[in-house]
Amino acid sequence: MAKAPDRQRRSRAPIGAPEHFLIEQNEPAAIANIQDALVIKEGDIFLLTNREGEIPRQNTSGFGLYHQDTRYLSAYEVFIEGVKPIVLLSTAELGFSAEQDMTNPFIYSHMGHPIMKQTIAIRRERLVDGSIQERVFVTNFNVFRVGLDLRLDLGADFVDIFEVRGMTRPRRGELLPPQVTEDSIAFAYKGLDGVERQTKVSFSPRPDSISSQGVTYRFSLRHRESTSFRVTITINDVRPAAPFTTSFDRLARDYRDRMRNCTQVESSNEFFESIVRRCLADLRLLQSGTPEESYLAAGIPWFAALFGRDLMITSLQTLPFDPDIARRALRLLARYQGARVDPWRDEEPGKILHELRLGEMARLDEIPFTPYYGSVDSTPLFLLLAGEFYAWTGDLNLMEVLEPNMLAALDWLKDYGDVDGSGYVSYEKRSAKGLVNQGWKDSVDAIVNPDGTLAYPPIALVEVQAYVYAAKERLSRVFADLGREELARRLDQEARDLKVRFNQDFWLEAENFYAIALDGFNKPVATVTSNAGHALWAGIVDLDKAQHVVNRLLTNDMFSGWGIRTLSSRAPRYNPMGYHLGTIWPHDNSIIAMGFKRYGFEDEVNEVATALYDACRAFDYYRLPELFCGMPRTRYNVPVRYPIACSPQAWAAGSMLQLLQAILGLNPNAPEEELSIVRPRLPSWLDRIRLSRLTVGNSKVDLIIHRRDARTEVDIAGIEGKLKVSVVS
């Protein structure tokens, strides 16, 4: 292992203006609005369209067909007799397929007859499975023969997703002239990286006219006569694996099988069951990569890639329901673990990656995400996930495989994580194009002082110290079982020592709360934020401080009625529409709720769970987005959407599952073949819930949890294996 460079604790203010104050914040600045967008995805291909299922030419919302961080189709619009049809139904609820039912406005056909509105039906079905397949059906409901033109406009710009998000490039590759045949249009681009990218759009039967801009079909239909045509969009000459119906049936079956292989959730509340099904379906939708390197993409559209932090938090959220997500995540992230010192990519030996990109800009090193390691919390989260995974599965074999990676990650905490010698894991940007802030709140203005100024690096975040504590505490058991008794004792003692120092250095007496961070001068950044709730989850909070933290997080300046805000509304920088400055993030709330549960605040768990449960009603398909705005809940009872939030988002999909774990109090100890159900407390909207085939180690258990007046009771419906189940009231 390379030796860490010598560092000295900063003792005075650096001279000059902070470079990072001028950096663009980490969100898609060029994007206008995608809150009504439709998404279908399978593997590494996804299609993002407007509500009508269209990709308008030169749109400012990033709509398009994407593969490996490149937009392969940037225009796809349908016109009937030169005008836009009226969309009656548009849905992408299935995740892998979309459907639009459309009709005509009042028009004159090319045969000279007026066609009254709503007399032509146009139905479009789309499917993504290695390519995009589309079927279009047209039916005439006029009592006379109708002649009409149906035109498809097409285009492909092959821009990198970072260009879509607003980054500029000094030069691009060459858009090649489209190749047009009697039944296809092939768009191509020769990148500066030497790779030629191609989108081929094929039509069957062949259209009546075709050009590089699109195609036109001319129909002459009798009363109630129908016709149809098919469109196939292939990327880099990858052909459809099977016909439309065959692919549709296979994918529908795969979704069903995936959900059947998870812990089954049945309840007295059909709406809640629908939410859970949506969570599990979205996790299937986000499955990406190859069979050898399968992972959950972080979110569509901006984060359709491997993200270490997002993947590990989602894995932690879903351990009781699908531990294979965590198993695959640990193996994959171990393969990408940092091996050398590379400032351009913020890489260091033992560090776990933040983000991996595969587009042209990444291949040319115009951006450092190849992979990029600028995440201060990915490494402790990797260790924490390993410990939690072992508690749920007892898989000592995988722990043996990962032992070198865990040791390297622990060394990173010691040798590189403590940037300024303060004894805390902190960060400071090194890469010229890296992230300024490297916790989960990674926008440039996320870490702010009470006066509104930005905190000066290196920055030691409150939640990162909590993750380090929890990781060492949980890994002490893992290493003891691996026969590393001395290391196990050392980790346990280090965790204890960290807890003492943390509760001294981060505690704000005036606020009865924890600082969000210590800055580069080792002074508390005394702003009230949601980050301290993660410290509850990790268990680093002293018992005498927990009540204060819980109370503060649920006061009106933090709790909007829809969830806990990222930043207090009393803070000068508060903005309920700001990315990390007062918005509500579902995953943040689910983690905080787990912290409430850990310290025995069951009513408060249910208050947060109820807020997000209610919010689900306002979003399409009951899908919680990446974030939404932090305006207070009003009598109109609808949360305010954030205009460019990813949806679906992996850790948003995992949020209601983690909240369910908090409500039920599931506490596994697979190595000892034990499951404790600690103070279960069902909320008012949930009278009864059944978990079937909940897996702990090599055993499975069926549980029925139900409310009887003010009490929540647990019945064990069946056990496969040697599991011992206890209920702690």
C-alpha positions in Angstrom: 0.0 0.0 0.0 1.2 3.5 -0.9 2.2 5.6 2.1 -0.2 8.4 2.9 1.3 11.9 2.5 2.2 13.7 5.7 -0.5 16.2 6.8 -0.6 18.9 9.4 -3.6 20.2 11.1 -4.6 23.6 9.7 -4.2 26.2 12.4 -4.9 29.5 10.5 -7.2 30.7 7.7 -5.9 30.0 4.2 -5.1 33.1 2.2 -7.3 34.0 -0.7 -10.8 33.3 -1.8 -12.0 29.7 -1.7 -11.7 28.2 -5.2 -14.8 26.0 -4.7 -17.1 29.0 -4.2 -17.1 29.4 -8.0 -17.9 25.8 -8.9 -21.2 24.9 -10.5 -23.4 23.0 -8.1 -23.9 19.3 -8.7 -27.3 19.2 -10.4 -28.5 19.5 -14.0 -28.4 23.3 -14.3 -29.5 23.3 -18.0 -32.6 21.2 -17.5 -36.0 23.0 -17.3 -38.5 20.5 -16.0 -39.0 16.7 -16.0 -41.6 16.2 -13.3 -44.1 14.7 -15.7 -41.6 12.7 -17.7 -42.2 9.0 -18.6 -39.3 6.5 -18.1 -39.0 3.0 -19.5 -35.7 1.1 -18.9 -34.2 -2.3 -19.3 -30.5 -3.0 -18.7 -28.4 -0.1 -19.7 -30.9 1.5 -22.1 -33.6 3.9 -21.0 -36.1 6.2 -22.8 -37.1 9.5 -21.2 -40.0 11.3 -22.9 -42.5 14.0 -22.1 -46.0 13.1 -20.7 -47.2 12.4 -24.3 -44.4 9.9 -25.0 -42.6 12.3 -27.3 -39.1 13.6 -27.6 -39.5 17.1 -29.0 -36.7 18.3 -31.2 -34.4 20.7 -29.3 -36.2 20.1 -26.1 -34.7 21.6 -22.9 -35.6 18.8 -20.6 -33.1 16.2 -21.6 -35.7 13.9 -23.2 -34.2 11.2 -25.3 -33.0 7.6 -25.7 -29.9 6.9 -23.6 -27.2 4.2 -23.5 -24.0 4.4 -21.4 -24.2 8.2 -20.8 -25.0 9.1 -24.4 -28.2 10.3 -26.0 -28.8 8.1 -29.0 -32.1 9.6 -30.0 -32.9 13.3 -29.5 -36.1 13.7 -31.5 -39.2 11.5 -31.9 -42.5 13.1 -32.6 -45.7 12.0 -34.2 -48.0 14.2 -36.3 -51.4 13.5 -37.9 -52.0 15.6 -41.0 -49.3 17.9 -39.8 -50.7 18.6 -36.3 -50.1 17.0 -32.9 -52.6 14.3 -31.9 -54.5 14.6 -28.6 -53.2 12.3 -25.9 -56.0 10.5 -24.0 -53.9 8.0 -22.0 -50.1 7.9 -21.4 -48.5 5.5 -19.0 -45.1 3.9 -18.3 -46.3 2.2 -15.1 -44.8 -1.2 -16.1 -41.3 0.2 -16.2 -40.2 -1.7 -19.3 -43.1 -0.7 -21.5 -45.2 2.4 -22.3 -48.5 3.0 -23.9 -50.2 6.0 -25.4 -53.8 6.3 -26.7 -54.3 9.3 -28.9 -56.9 10.8 -31.1 -57.2 13.6 -33.7 -58.2 17.2 -33.3 -60.5 18.7 -36.0 -58.5 18.5 -39.3 -58.8 18.4 -43.0 -57.4 15.2 -44.6 -55.3 15.2 -47.8 -58.4 13.7 -49.5 -60.3 17.0 -48.8 -62.8 15.8 -46.2 -63.1 17.5 -42.8 -62.4 15.0 -40.1 -64.2 15.7 -36.8 -62.2 15.5 -33.6 -62.0 12.2 -31.8 -62.9 10.0 -34.7 -59.4 8.6 -35.4 -57.8 6.4 -32.8 -54.0 6.0 -32.6 -52.5 3.6 -30.2 -48.8 3.2 -29.5 -47.1 0.5 -27.5 -43.3 0.7 -26.7 -41.0 -1.9 -25.2 -37.3 -1.7 -24.3 -35.3 -4.9 -24.3 -31.9 -4.5 -25.9 -33.6 -2.1 -28.4 -36.8 -0.1 -28.6 -39.7 -1.9 -30.3 -42.9 0.1 -31.1 -46.2 -0.9 -32.5 -48.6 1.8 -33.8 -52.3 1.0 -34.6 -54.6 3.5 -36.4 -58.4 3.0 -36.6 -61.0 5.1 -38.4 -64.3 5.6 -36.6 -65.8 7.9 -39.2 -68.6 6.4 -41.2 -66.8 7.3 -44.4 -63.4 6.5 -45.9 -60.6 8.7 -44.5 -57.3 9.4 -46.0 -54.6 10.8 -43.8 -50.9 11.2 -43.3 -49.1 10.1 -40.1 -45.6 11.5 -39.8 -42.8 10.6 -37.5 -40.0 13.2 -37.0 -36.7 11.8 -35.9 -33.2 13.0 -35.0 -30.1 12.0 -33.0 -27.4 14.3 -31.6 -25.3 11.8 -29.6 -24.5 14.3 -26.9 -23.0 13.1 -23.6 -25.3 13.3 -20.6 -23.0 15.8 -19.0 -23.6 18.1 -21.9 -27.3 17.5 -21.5 -26.9 18.6 -17.9 -25.2 21.8 -18.9 -21.5 21.2 -19.2 -19.8 22.8 -22.3 -17.1 21.2 -24.4 -14.5 23.0 -26.5 -15.1 20.7 -29.3 -17.1 17.6 -30.2 -16.8 14.7 -32.6 -18.4 14.5 -36.1 -22.1 13.9 -36.8 -22.0 11.7 -39.8 -24.6 12.1 -42.6 -27.7 9.9 -42.0 -27.9 6.8 -44.1 -31.4 6.5 -45.6 -32.8 3.3 -47.2 -36.4 2.5 -48.3 -37.2 1.2 -44.8 -34.6 2.6 -42.4 -32.7 5.7 -41.2 -29.2 5.3 -39.6 -27.8 8.1 -37.6 -24.1 8.0 -36.6 -21.5 10.0 -34.7 -17.8 9.5 -34.7 -16.6 10.6 -31.3 -13.3 12.2 -30.3 -12.6 9.0 -28.5 -12.5 7.1 -31.8 -15.8 5.3 -31.1 -18.5 5.4 -33.7 -22.0 5.4 -32.2 -25.0 4.5 -34.3 -28.8 4.6 -34.0 -30.8 2.8 -36.6 -34.5 3.3 -36.9 -36.3 0.6 -39.1 -39.9 0.5 -40.2 -42.2 -2.3 -41.3 -43.9 -2.1 -43.6 -41.8 0.5 -45.4 -43.2 4.0 -45.2 -44.6 6.0 -48.1 -41.9 8.6 -47.9 -38.6 8.7 -45.9 -35.8 11.2 -45.4 -33.1 11.9 -42.9 -35.7 13.9 -40.9 -38.3 11.2 -40.6 -41.0 9.2 -42.3 -44.6 9.5 -43.5 -47.3 6.8 -43.7 -50.3 7.5 -45.9 -53.5 5.7 -45.0 -56.8 5.3 -46.6 -59.2 3.6 -44.1 -62.8 2.6 -44.4 -65.2 2.8 -41.5 -63.7 0.9 -38.5 -60.8 -0.2 -40.6 -57.5 -0.5 -38.8 -53.9 -0.6 -39.9 -50.6 -0.8 -38.1 -46.8 -0.4 -38.5 -43.8 -1.2 -36.5 -40.7 0.8 -35.5 -37.5 -0.7 -34.2 -34.7 1.5 -32.8 -31.4 -0.3 -32.4 -28.3 1.1 -30.8 -24.9 0.1 -32.2 -26.5 -2.5 -34.3 -27.9 -4.5 -31.3 -30.9 -6.3 -32.7 -34.1 -7.1 -30.7 -33.7 -10.4 -28.9 -37.3 -11.5 -29.7 -40.5 -10.2 -31.2 -42.5 -7.6 -29.2 -45.0 -10.0 -27.6 -42.4 -12.6 -26.7 -40.2 -9.9 -25.1 -43.1 -8.3 -23.3 -44.2 -11.6 -21.8 -40.6 -12.5 -20.7 -40.1 -9.2 -19.0 -43.4 -9.2 -17.3 -42.7 -12.7 -16.0 -39.2 -11.6 -14.9 -40.7 -8.8 -12.8 -43.2 -11.1 -11.2 -40.5 -13.7 -10.4 -38.2 -11.1 -9.0 -40.9 -9.9 -6.6 -41.9 -13.4 -5.6 -38.3 -14.1 -4.7 -38.3 -11.2 -2.2 -39.9 -11.3 1.2 -43.6 -11.1 0.6 -45.6 -8.3 2.2 -49.4 -8.6 2.7 -51.4 -6.2 4.7 -54.8 -4.9 5.6 -54.1 -1.8 3.6 -54.3 -2.3 -0.2 -52.8 1.1 -0.9 -49.7 0.3 1.2 -49.3 -3.0 -0.6 -49.4 -1.1 -3.9 -46.6 1.2 -2.5 -44.5 -1.8 -1.6 -45.0 -3.4 -5.0 -44.0 -0.2 -6.7 -40.8 -0.1 -4.6 -39.9 -3.6 -5.6 -40.7 -3.0 -9.2 -38.6 0.1 -9.4 -35.6 -1.8 -7.9 -36.0 -4.3 -10.7 -36.3 -1.5 -13.3 -33.0 0.0 -12.0 -31.1 -3.2 -12.4 -28.2 -2.5 -14.7 -24.8 -3.8 -15.9 -23.9 -7.3 -17.0 -24.6 -10.6 -15.3 -21.1 -10.5 -14.0 -21.4 -6.9 -12.8 -25.0 -6.4 -12.0 -26.0 -3.4 -9.9 -28.8 -0.9 -9.3 -28.4 2.4 -11.2 -28.8 5.3 -8.8 -31.6 7.1 -10.6 -33.1 8.0 -13.9 -32.2 10.1 -15.8 -29.2 11.9 -14.4 -27.6 9.1 -12.4 -28.2 6.0 -14.6 -24.8 4.7 -13.5 -22.9 2.9 -10.7 -22.8 5.1 -7.6 -21.2 3.6 -4.5 -23.0 5.6 -1.8 -26.4 5.2 -3.4 -26.0 1.5 -4.0 -24.9 0.8 -0.5 -27.7 2.8 1.2 -30.2 1.1 -1.1 -28.7 -2.2 -0.1 -29.0 -1.4 3.6 -32.6 -0.4 3.1 -33.5 -3.6 1.3 -31.6 -6.2 3.4 -34.8 -7.7 5.0 -36.4 -8.0 1.6 -33.7 -8.9 -0.9 -30.2 -9.5 0.5 -28.9 -10.4 -2.9 -28.8 -6.6 -3.7 -26.3 -6.2 -0.9 -24.3 -9.3 -1.9 -23.9 -8.1 -5.5 -23.0 -4.6 -4.3 -20.3 -5.7 -1.9 -18.6 -7.9 -4.5 -18.8 -5.3 -7.3 -17.6 -2.3 -5.2 -14.7 -4.5 -3.9 -13.6 -5.0 -7.5 -13.4 -1.3 -8.1 -11.8 -0.4 -4.7 -9.1 2.3 -5.0 -5.5 1.0 -5.5 -3.3 4.1 -6.0 -3.1 7.8 -5.3 -4.6 9.7 -8.3 -5.7 13.3 -7.5 -7.5 13.6 -10.8 -10.0 11.0 -9.7 -9.7 11.6 -6.0 -8.6 8.0 -5.7 -6.6 6.6 -2.8 -5.7 3.0 -1.8 -8.7 1.3 -0.1 -11.2 4.0 -1.0 -14.6 2.9 -2.4 -15.8 4.6 -5.6 -18.3 7.3 -5.9 -19.3 7.1 -9.5 -18.5 5.3 -12.7 -19.3 6.8 -16.1 -18.9 5.3 -19.6 -19.6 8.1 -22.1 -17.3 9.9 -24.5 -16.4 12.6 -22.0 -15.4 10.1 -19.4 -13.4 8.1 -22.0 -11.5 11.3 -23.0 -10.8 12.2 -19.3 -12.8 15.4 -19.8 -14.4 14.4 -16.5 -12.8 12.3 -13.8 -15.5 9.7 -13.4 -13.6 6.7 -14.8 -14.3 5.8 -11.9 -14.3 8.7 -9.6 -13.7 8.3 -5.8 -14.8 11.7 -4.5 -17.1 10.4 -1.8 -16.1 10.6 1.8 -18.8 8.3 3.0 -18.7 5.4 0.5 -15.8 3.7 2.3 -17.3 3.7 5.8 -20.7 2.7 4.2 -19.0 -0.2 2.5 -17.7 -1.4 5.9 -21.1 -0.8 7.5 -22.9 -2.7 4.8 -20.6 -5.6 5.2 -21.4 -5.7 8.9 -25.2 -5.4 8.4 -25.1 -8.0 5.6 -23.4 -10.4 8.0 -26.0 -9.8 10.7 -28.8 -10.6 8.3 -27.2 -13.5 6.4 -24.4 -15.0 8.6 -22.5 -15.4 5.3 -19.0 -15.9 6.7 -17.7 -17.2 3.3 -18.3 -13.8 1.7 -16.7 -12.1 4.7 -13.6 -14.2 4.1 -13.6 -13.2 0.4 -14.0 -9.5 1.3 -11.5 -9.5 4.2 -8.7 -7.9 2.2 -11.1 -5.2 1.0 -12.4 -4.5 4.4 -8.8 -4.3 5.8 -7.9 -1.9 3.0 -10.9 0.2 3.7 -10.1 0.4 7.4 -6.6 1.4 6.4 -8.0 4.2 4.2 -9.9 5.6 7.2 -6.7 5.8 9.1 -4.2 6.7 6.5 -6.2 9.0 4.1 -9.6 9.7 5.6 -8.3 12.0 8.3 -7.3 14.8 6.0 -6.2 17.4 8.6 -5.1 15.2 11.5 -8.2 16.1 13.5 -9.0 12.5 14.3 -12.1 12.6 12.1 -12.7 11.4 8.6 -13.0 14.5 6.4 -12.7 15.6 2.8 -11.3 18.3 0.6 -11.6 18.5 -3.2 -8.4 17.6 -5.0 -9.5 16.9 -8.6 -9.8 20.1 -10.7 -13.2 18.8 -12.0 -14.2 16.9 -8.9 -17.0 17.5 -6.4 -16.5 20.2 -3.8 -18.8 18.6 -1.3 -18.3 14.8 -0.9 -21.0 13.7 1.5 -24.5 12.8 0.3 -25.4 16.5 0.2 -22.9 17.1 -2.5 -24.1 20.3 -4.1 -21.7 23.3 -3.8 -23.9 25.2 -1.3 -25.0 22.3 0.8 -22.7 22.8 3.8 -23.4 26.2 5.2 -22.6 28.2 8.4 -25.4 29.8 10.5 -24.6 33.1 8.8 -25.1 31.7 5.4 -21.5 31.5 4.3 -20.1 28.3 3.0 -18.1 26.0 5.3 -14.3 26.0 4.6 -12.6 22.6 4.0 -11.5 20.1 5.0 -14.9 19.2 6.3 -15.7 16.5 8.7 -19.4 15.7 8.4 -21.5 14.6 11.3 -23.0 11.6 9.6 -19.7 10.3 8.3 -18.3 10.0 11.8 -21.5 8.1 12.7 -21.0 5.7 9.8 -17.4 5.1 10.9 -18.6 4.4 14.4 -21.3 2.0 13.3 -18.9 0.3 10.8 -16.3 -0.4 13.4 -18.9 -1.6 16.0 -20.5 -4.0 13.6 -17.2 -5.3 12.1 -15.8 -6.1 15.5 -18.2 -9.1 15.4 -17.3 -10.0 11.8 -13.6 -10.0 12.5 -14.0 -12.0 15.7 -15.8 -14.7 13.8 -13.0 -14.6 11.2 -10.5 -15.4 14.0 -9.1 -11.9 14.1 -9.7 -11.4 17.8 -7.1 -8.6 18.4 -8.5 -6.6 15.5 -12.0 -7.1 16.7 -11.1 -5.7 20.1 -9.3 -2.8 18.6 -12.2 -1.8 16.4 -14.6 -2.1 19.3 -12.4 0.2 21.4 -11.9 2.7 18.6 -15.7 2.9 18.2 -16.1 3.6 21.9 -13.4 6.3 21.9 -14.9 7.9 18.8 -18.3 8.1 20.4 -16.9 9.9 23.4 -15.0 12.5 21.3 -17.9 12.9 18.8 -20.4 13.8 21.6 -18.0 16.4 22.9 -16.9 18.0 19.6 -20.1 18.0 17.5 -22.6 18.8 20.3 -24.0 22.3 20.2 -25.1 23.3 23.7 -27.0 26.4 22.5 -29.1 24.3 20.0 -29.3 21.1 22.0 -28.3 19.5 18.7 -25.3 18.3 16.6 -23.4 20.5 14.2 -23.6 19.4 10.6 -19.8 19.3 10.5 -16.4 20.5 11.8 -14.8 22.9 9.3 -11.2 23.3 8.2 -10.4 25.2 11.5 -12.0 22.3 13.5 -14.9 24.6 14.5 -18.5 23.4 14.5 -20.6 24.3 11.5 -23.5 25.1 13.8 -26.3 24.8 11.3 -29.4 22.7 12.0 -29.8 20.1 9.3 -31.2 16.6 8.9 -27.7 15.1 8.9 -27.7 14.6 12.7 -30.6 12.1 12.2 -28.1 9.7 10.6 -26.1 9.8 13.8 -29.2 8.3 15.6 -29.4 5.5 13.0 -25.7 4.7 13.6 -26.1 4.7 17.4 -23.3 7.2 18.2 -25.6 9.6 20.0 -25.4 9.6 23.8 -28.7 8.5 25.4 -29.1 11.8 27.2 -29.0 13.7 23.9 -31.3 11.5 21.8 -34.5 13.2 23.0 -33.2 16.6 22.1 -32.2 15.5 18.6 -35.6 13.8 18.0 -37.5 16.8 19.2 -35.5 19.2 17.1 -36.0 17.2 13.9 -39.7 17.3 14.4 -40.1 21.0 15.1 -41.9 23.1 12.5 -38.7 24.5 11.0 -37.5 21.0 10.2 -40.6 18.9 9.8 -42.9 20.2 7.0 -45.8 17.8 7.4 -44.5 15.8 4.4 -41.2 14.8 6.0 -38.0 16.2 7.6 -36.3 19.0 5.6 -32.6 18.9 4.8 -32.1 22.4 6.3 -34.0 24.3 8.9 -36.3 27.0 7.6 -34.7 29.4 10.1 -31.4 29.2 8.3 -30.4 32.1 6.0 -29.7 29.8 3.1 -33.1 28.0 3.5 -34.8 27.5 0.2 -37.6 24.8 0.1 -36.8 24.4 -3.6 -33.0 24.2 -3.1 -31.4 20.9 -3.9 -30.1 20.3 -0.4 -31.3 23.6 1.3 -34.7 22.7 2.6 -36.1 20.0 0.3 -37.3 16.6 1.5 -35.5 13.4 0.5 -37.3 10.2 1.2 -34.2 8.2 1.9 -33.0 10.8 4.4 -36.3 10.4 6.2 -36.2 6.6 6.3 -32.7 6.6 7.7 -33.7 9.1 10.4 -36.8 7.0 11.2 -34.5 4.0 11.8 -32.6 6.3 14.2 -35.8 7.2 16.0 -36.5 3.5 16.3 -33.1 2.7 17.7 -33.6 5.0 20.6 -37.2 3.9 21.3 -39.2 6.7 19.7 -41.9 4.6 18.0 -44.6 7.3 17.8 -42.1 9.5 16.0 -41.2 6.7 13.6 -44.9 6.5 12.7 -45.1 10.2 12.2 -42.4 10.2 9.6 -43.7 7.0 8.0 -47.2 8.5 7.8 -45.9 11.7 6.1 -44.2 9.7 3.3 -47.1 7.3 3.1 -49.4 10.2 2.5 -47.0 11.8 0.0 -47.0 8.6 -2.1 -50.6 9.4 -3.2 -49.5 12.6 -5.0 -46.9 10.9 -7.3 -47.5 8.9 -10.4 -47.7 5.1 -9.7 -47.2 5.9 -6.0 -43.5 6.3 -6.8 -41.6 8.5 -4.4 -39.1 10.7 -6.3 -35.5 11.5 -5.4 -36.7 14.6 -3.6 -39.6 17.0 -3.4 -39.9 20.6 -2.1 -40.0 21.5 1.5 -43.0 23.8 1.6 -45.3 23.3 4.6 -48.2 20.9 4.3 -51.4 22.9 3.6 -55.1 22.3 3.6 -54.8 21.3 -0.1 -52.8 18.3 1.0 -50.5 17.9 -1.9 -46.6 18.0 -1.7 -44.9 20.3 -4.1 -42.8 18.5 -6.7 -39.2 19.3 -7.4 -38.9 20.0 -11.2 -35.8 17.9 -12.1 -35.9 15.1 -9.5 -34.9 11.6 -10.7 -37.8 9.2 -10.7 -37.4 6.4 -10.2 -34.4 6.7 -7.7 -32.9 3.7 -6.0 -32.8 4.9 -2.4 -36.2 6.6 -2.8 -37.5 3.2 -3.9 -35.9 1.6 -0.8 -37.3 4.2 1.6 -40.7 2.7 2.4 -39.1 -0.7 2.8 -36.7 0.8 5.4 -39.6 2.5 7.1 -41.4 -0.8 7.3 -38.4 -2.3 9.0 -38.4 0.6 11.5 -42.1 0.2 12.2 -41.7 -3.5 12.8 -38.4 -3.3 14.7 -36.7 -6.2 12.9 -33.3 -6.9 14.5 -31.4 -9.9 13.1 -28.5 -11.9 14.5 -28.0 -14.5 11.8 -24.7 -15.9 13.2 -26.6 -16.9 16.4 -29.8 -17.8 14.4 -31.8 -15.2 16.2 -34.3 -12.6 15.2 -35.6 -10.0 17.7 -38.7 -8.0 17.0 -38.2 -4.9 19.0 -41.1 -2.8 20.1 -43.3 -3.2 17.0 -45.8 -0.3 16.6 -48.1 -0.3 13.6 -49.4 3.2 12.6 -53.1 4.0 12.5 -53.4 3.2 8.8 -52.0 -0.3 9.2 -54.0 -2.8 11.2 -52.3 -6.0 10.1 -49.3 -7.0 8.1 -47.9 -10.4 7.2 -44.3 -11.0 6.2 -43.7 -14.3 4.4 -40.4 -16.0 3.9 -38.4 -13.3 5.7 -34.9 -14.7 5.5 -32.4 -14.6 8.4 -29.3 -16.7 7.8 -30.4 -20.1 6.5 -33.8 -19.8 8.0 -37.1 -18.3 6.9 -40.0 -17.1 9.0 -43.5 -16.0 8.4 -44.7 -13.3 10.8 -48.2 -11.8 11.4 -48.1 -8.4 13.1 -51.5 -6.8 14.0 -52.9 -4.1 16.2 -55.2 -4.8 19.1 -56.4 -1.5 20.5 -53.2 0.4 21.4 -51.0 -2.8 21.4 -49.2 -4.3 18.5 -48.9 -8.1 18.7 -46.8 -10.6 16.8 -47.7 -14.1 15.8 -45.2 -16.5 14.3 -47.0 -18.3 11.5 -44.2 -20.6 10.6 -40.4 -21.2 10.6 -38.1 -23.1 8.2 -34.8 -23.7 9.9 -33.5 -23.2 13.4 -34.3 -19.6 13.8 -35.2 -18.4 17.3 -37.6 -15.5 17.3 -38.2 -13.2 20.3 -40.4 -10.2 20.7 -39.3 -7.3 22.9 -42.3 -5.2 24.0 
